[in-house]
Amino acid sequence: MKLKYISLIVPAITVFVMSGCNLFSTTQEGPCEGSLTLENPIPDTTVAVGDTVAIDLTNPPVFKSTKNDISYSFSGLQGITRIRLNLVDNPNDNNKNSLLLIRGISKGDVRIELIALSECLENTTTINITVTAQ
């Protein structure tokens, strides 16, 4: 009996996903206009175990948006457990979370993806970090 129910549920889920239904509401209508461009890529960064490096994402601006406000997040691509990442309030940017703190935890190479969002616009850049011995 259970197999019969599963065989009915799977096609329904497939149709729902394939039709592009979104479980979250959005106010965006039509195409997204404007641009969010990478202006000043973050160079490869080195941090020692136990030390912290601060990167101001606004001075110079890493990304530039025609929509003005930019919010940031990050995703680990490789070796993320070798560092601690925090986006903290930046006094140079009206206390928005645009100050990236990187603390070295263990020696090795790390790659993270910095994600910038500005209304309906999104862009990313990869940051390479080397954690060295203290």
C-alpha positions in Angstrom: 0.0 0.0 0.0 2.8 2.5 0.9 4.3 2.1 -2.6 1.1 3.1 -4.2 1.0 6.4 -2.3 4.6 7.1 -3.1 4.1 6.6 -6.8 1.3 9.2 -6.6 3.2 11.7 -4.6 6.4 11.8 -6.7 4.8 12.8 -10.0 2.8 15.6 -8.1 6.0 16.9 -6.6 7.8 16.7 -10.0 5.0 18.7 -11.7 5.1 21.3 -8.9 8.8 21.8 -9.2 8.9 21.7 -13.0 6.2 24.3 -13.2 8.4 26.8 -11.4 6.1 27.3 -8.4 7.8 29.2 -5.6 7.0 28.5 -2.0 8.1 32.0 -1.0 6.3 35.1 -1.9 8.1 37.8 -3.9 7.2 41.3 -4.9 9.4 41.3 -7.9 7.4 41.6 -11.1 8.9 41.5 -14.6 12.5 41.5 -15.4 15.1 42.7 -13.0 16.6 46.0 -14.1 19.9 47.6 -13.1 23.3 46.3 -12.5 25.5 44.9 -9.7 29.0 44.8 -10.9 32.3 43.7 -9.4 34.4 46.9 -9.1 37.3 46.0 -6.9 38.0 42.2 -6.5 39.4 41.2 -3.1 43.0 40.1 -3.6 44.3 36.8 -2.3 44.5 37.2 1.5 46.8 35.7 4.1 46.0 35.4 7.8 48.0 33.7 10.5 46.5 31.1 12.9 45.1 33.1 15.8 45.1 36.5 13.9 42.1 38.3 12.4 42.0 40.2 9.1 39.3 42.9 8.5 38.2 43.7 5.0 36.0 46.7 4.5 33.7 45.7 1.6 32.8 49.4 0.9 36.2 51.2 0.9 37.0 50.8 -1.9 33.6 49.2 -2.9 33.9 45.6 -3.9 30.6 45.8 -5.7 28.7 48.7 -7.2 24.9 48.7 -7.6 22.6 50.9 -9.5 20.0 50.1 -6.7 22.3 51.6 -4.0 22.0 49.3 -1.0 24.0 46.1 -1.1 23.9 43.3 1.5 26.4 40.5 1.7 26.6 36.9 2.7 29.2 34.1 2.0 29.4 30.5 1.2 32.3 28.1 1.9 33.8 26.4 -1.2 36.9 24.8 0.3 38.5 24.5 3.7 36.0 26.7 5.4 36.7 25.0 8.8 40.2 26.6 8.7 38.8 30.0 9.4 36.0 31.8 11.2 34.1 34.3 9.1 31.9 37.1 10.4 30.1 40.0 8.7 29.9 42.8 11.3 28.6 46.3 11.6 30.7 48.7 9.6 31.0 52.2 11.2 32.1 53.5 7.8 28.9 52.2 6.2 26.1 53.4 8.6 26.7 50.2 10.6 25.6 47.9 7.8 27.1 44.4 7.8 29.8 45.2 5.3 32.9 44.5 7.4 34.3 41.0 6.8 36.3 39.5 9.6 38.5 36.5 8.8 40.1 34.7 11.8 42.7 32.0 11.1 42.0 28.7 12.9 44.2 26.1 11.3 46.9 26.2 8.6 45.8 25.6 5.0 44.0 27.0 2.0 40.5 28.3 1.9 38.1 29.4 -0.8 34.9 31.3 -0.1 32.3 32.9 -2.3 31.2 36.4 -1.3 27.6 37.0 -2.4 26.3 40.5 -3.0 22.6 41.2 -3.2 20.9 44.5 -4.2 17.1 44.2 -4.4 16.6 41.7 -7.2 20.2 41.7 -8.3 22.9 39.2 -7.3 26.6 38.8 -8.0 29.4 36.8 -6.5 33.2 36.7 -6.3 35.6 34.1 -5.0 38.1 35.0 -2.3 41.2 32.8 -1.8 42.6 32.8 1.7 45.8 31.2 3.0 46.1 30.5 6.7 49.7 30.3 7.8 51.4 29.2 11.0 51.5 31.7 13.8 
